[in-house]
Amino acid sequence: MSEHADPIPPVEVEAPEVPPEERVSRLDPETRARRDAALRLVRKYGDPSLKSRALPVERFDEALREEVRRMGQLMHDALGIGLAATQLGVMHRVLVYRVEPDAPVAALVNPVLEWAGKEKEALEEGCLSLPGVLVDVARPIHVRVRGQDEYGDELLIEASGLEARVIQHEMDHLDGVLMLDRAAREDRKEALRALREQEQADRAA
């Protein structure tokens, strides 16, 4: 997030976008309650907004900055390290992320992938919109992304490793692409089966 905004406290960082369930089970009651409340605001698999392409942001006003602040706080409370506006049902090309525990939340508006290295790496990813689901996704290790911050100032980000992966994951959301769309067929089938079982369990509860 920009230096103009109030910082959001650091959070322990593990994997994109959500921590392993065994770590979640060890949360203190207050943190768990805050996480559960935040996750209720995140659109889940099957919501049309997750398969829709977001629109470019044209107005860099206080409403946009408040949107970014809210996204950063929700991501923090949900213990995520990335969040796209479409995951909240907002069709703006806006994402926030934080991959270093002591770093401020970064906002990226109207991101464009300028370059991606040829070298790829397959790693397990999670997603706040697909709770409990983890799949291997192969992505370029190095990327260069151009965009703007929430004040309209130009940004050029050269990212590698986890930062590059998180940015790509969130940019996919802005194009209506989920990590399942990039997973191997068998992994995708297994994940969909788990989602159906979870949905049935939720209805029965």
BELRA-V413266 format. One record per run of one state. SS is the DSSP state (hx for helix, st for strand, lp for the rest). FROM is the first residue (numbers start at 1). TO is the last residue. If there is no record, write none. Layout:
# BELRA-V413266
ss: <SS;SS>
from: <FROM;FROM>
to: <TO;TO>
This chain:
# BELRA-V413266
ss: <lp;hx;lp;hx;lp;hx;lp;st;lp;hx;lp;st;hx;lp;st;lp;st;lp;st;lp;st;lp;st;lp;st;lp;st;hx;lp;hx;lp;hx;lp>
from: <1;21;25;29;41;48;52;55;56;62;78;82;85;89;92;93;94;98;106;117;120;126;135;141;142;149;154;161;175;179;183;185;205>
to: <20;24;28;40;47;51;54;55;61;77;81;84;88;91;92;93;97;105;116;119;125;134;140;141;148;153;160;174;178;182;184;204;205>
